[in-house]
Amino acid sequence: MRIFAPLLVAASSVAAPVAFDKVTVTKDFVAEGCAVADFNQDGKPDVAAGRHIWFGPDFKRRASYTPERDNPSGPNKTPYNPLTYSDYFIQFAYDFNGDGWSDILVYGLPGEPAFVFENPQGKAGDWTRHNIFDVADGESPDLVDINGDGKPELLCHSSDLVKPAKAKGGKSGGQFGYVEIDWKNPFAKGRFRPITPKSPANDQKIFKYTHGYGAGDVNGDGRVDILEKDGWYEQPADTSKDSDWKFHPASFGQGGAQMYVYDVNNDGRNDVITSIKAHGYGLSWFEQNADGSFKEHVILGKTKEENSHAAGFSQLHAMQLVDVNGDGLPDIVTGKRRWAHGPKNDDDPMGDPVLFWFELVRDGKGGAKFVPHQIDRESGVGTQFWTGALNKDGKPDIVIANKHGVFVFTQK
């Protein structure tokens, strides 16, 4: 089941040293995102990546839950060519129909539909596929509770730029927003809730490849706001009718990955954590000032020269906020996306596909920093990954799927 807030483990008086055991599940490129749940209800978490499920606890036995080329518009057959893309951009596990069995939400390439594959409750055969939203735009869609009803929404924006325009004026632009699911009929088409007007048709601000999107309570009013690289949108008290949310401009980079909201320095104001450019360099946290403006604190620099040290890397296209070391504070887990556009494009495409966690350390005087710790140099990230406890020790583990393969990292 998807965790809708940073996963915190019980704090100990002295945080234990952090180390991981690595299991290479496959070296095939099957997906760039993954999901974890006990899909067969044997008491052991399993890994879903692409159209396959690897069963825990050793992840050696594999089964397919949907046929090859289930998406006729997909780029090629599996395993995918790492010079191309997969039909499985991002995946989440969630029990959509409330039958006690985890289903699988799949976001395909940006602009494609969002599908839910219905768990057949242990029965053999392909899982039934349900198209719950036609055009899920954005490079970092999510599954998160936006409206506060205790159930998740699809956090994505949308446009009809990849579909025949319905309006007489031709193509129309994109809109930021989210998708509400009818929980009485969860496999039906969701309702898109726009929070902005439609952008011009030729505008590249809100279209299917827009980078950087997130959700969190920026102003501390108890309601979840929506963030993008140019600022944040304040959720109104009444969302029963569609309306434009109040926009608060800010500069959060050029468009990174998932964006997070958290009071980093414990001053009572929520801050923003984001990578700066998904296909370039940069990782920062933005301290919210008393007047609502933001001050940037650089964690990783924005140029190759600033990242020539051992902890420097580019293409931070996926990120999670999770308490890795059990000290009660959430840390950043991220890494280098493997060959986002092949071996000759973007910044430093042939650099080691590293995986890091950045430890949040507060100084008790209103200051804070993130200390880098290397997990691995031969895996990297895709466009999304999973963190959570794979065993009974309660320590957060990590599961990665990308063009380098599928990997499980279990804390020792």
HUDA-V932669 format. One record per helix or strand. SS is the DSSP state (h for helix, s for strand). FROM is the first residue (numbers start at 1). LEN is the number of residues. If there is no record, write none. Layout:
BEGIN
ss=[SS,SS]
from=[FROM,FROM]
len=[LEN,LEN]
END
This chain:
BEGIN
ss=[s,s,s,s,s,s,s,s,s,s,s,s,s,s,s,s,s,s,s,s,s,s,s,s,s,h,s,s,s,s,s,s,s,s,s]
from=[7,20,35,46,52,61,90,103,114,128,137,153,175,177,191,213,225,231,246,255,258,271,277,283,294,305,319,331,337,355,368,381,386,397,405]
len=[1,7,3,4,4,4,5,5,5,6,8,6,1,4,4,4,4,4,4,1,5,5,1,6,7,3,4,5,1,8,9,1,3,6,7]
END
